């Protein structure tokens, strides 16, 4: 088994278990009355969700994972939004 197959199987299994856990938890409203049981339910959920997300992230290359951080002209998407907000605030308009 190569590493990409391992991560694909791991993420699919973890997300399937998250879905099954949701179906168990929705039928047990008494688990959310006590703090200890609430933490237990959240811990089980996290123990399925975190490895699933990590395995899914390991399958994607870093460029696709973070998206286009900078555009070819050197000004990123976030910078353009910041500049747009700054230009509105300097003209006296409300945000």
C-alpha positions as CSV (number, residue, x, y, z in Angstrom):
1,X,0.0,0.0,0.0
2,X,1.5,3.3,-1.0
3,X,1.2,6.4,1.3
4,X,-1.5,8.2,-0.7
5,X,-3.8,5.1,-0.5
6,X,-3.1,4.9,3.3
7,X,-4.2,8.5,3.8
8,X,-7.2,8.1,1.5
9,X,-8.4,5.1,3.5
10,X,-7.6,6.7,6.8
11,X,-9.5,9.9,6.0
12,X,-12.5,8.0,4.6
13,X,-12.7,5.8,7.7
14,X,-12.4,8.6,10.1
15,X,-15.1,10.7,8.4
16,X,-17.4,7.6,8.3
17,X,-16.8,7.2,12.0
18,X,-17.6,10.9,12.6
19,X,-20.9,10.4,10.8
20,X,-21.7,7.3,12.8
21,X,-20.8,9.1,16.1
22,X,-23.2,11.9,15.2
23,X,-26.0,9.4,14.7
24,X,-25.2,7.9,18.2
25,X,-25.0,11.3,19.9
26,X,-28.2,12.7,18.5
27,X,-30.1,9.9,20.1
28,X,-28.5,10.5,23.6
29,X,-29.5,14.0,24.7
30,X,-28.8,13.0,28.3
31,X,-25.1,13.0,27.5
32,X,-25.2,16.8,27.3
33,X,-26.6,17.4,30.7
34,X,-23.4,16.6,32.7
35,X,-20.0,18.2,32.0
36,X,-18.1,14.9,32.2
37,X,-20.3,13.2,29.6
38,X,-20.2,16.3,27.4
39,X,-16.4,16.1,27.5
40,X,-16.4,12.4,26.8
41,X,-18.7,12.9,23.7
42,X,-16.5,15.7,22.4
43,X,-13.3,13.8,23.0
44,X,-14.6,10.8,21.0
45,X,-15.7,13.2,18.2
46,X,-12.3,14.9,18.2
47,X,-10.5,11.5,18.1
48,X,-12.3,10.7,14.9
49,X,-12.3,14.2,13.3
50,X,-8.7,15.3,13.9
51,X,-7.0,12.3,12.2
52,X,-9.5,12.5,9.3
53,X,-8.7,16.2,8.7
54,X,-5.0,15.6,9.0
55,X,-5.1,12.6,6.6
56,X,-7.2,14.7,4.1
57,X,-4.7,17.6,4.3
58,X,-1.8,15.1,3.8
59,X,-3.3,14.1,0.5
60,X,-3.3,17.6,-1.0
61,X,-0.2,19.4,-2.2
62,X,0.7,22.5,-0.3
63,X,-0.2,24.8,-3.2
64,X,-3.8,23.5,-3.3
65,X,-4.0,23.4,0.5
66,X,-3.4,27.1,1.0
67,X,-4.6,28.4,-2.4
68,X,-3.2,31.4,-4.2
69,X,-1.6,33.4,-1.5
70,X,-0.1,36.0,-3.9
71,X,-1.3,37.0,-7.3
72,X,1.3,37.6,-10.1
73,X,1.3,41.3,-9.6
74,X,2.4,40.9,-6.0
75,X,-0.8,42.1,-4.4
76,X,-2.8,39.4,-2.6
77,X,-6.5,39.0,-2.3
78,X,-6.4,40.1,1.4
79,X,-4.3,43.2,0.5
80,X,-6.9,44.3,-2.1
81,X,-9.7,43.9,0.4
82,X,-7.7,45.9,2.9
83,X,-7.0,48.6,0.4
84,X,-10.7,48.8,-0.6
85,X,-11.7,49.2,3.1
86,X,-9.0,51.8,3.6
87,X,-10.1,53.8,0.6
88,X,-13.7,53.8,1.8
89,X,-12.8,54.9,5.3
90,X,-10.6,57.8,4.0
91,X,-13.5,59.1,1.9
92,X,-15.6,59.4,5.0
93,X,-18.0,56.6,4.0
94,X,-19.4,54.2,6.5
95,X,-18.2,50.6,6.4
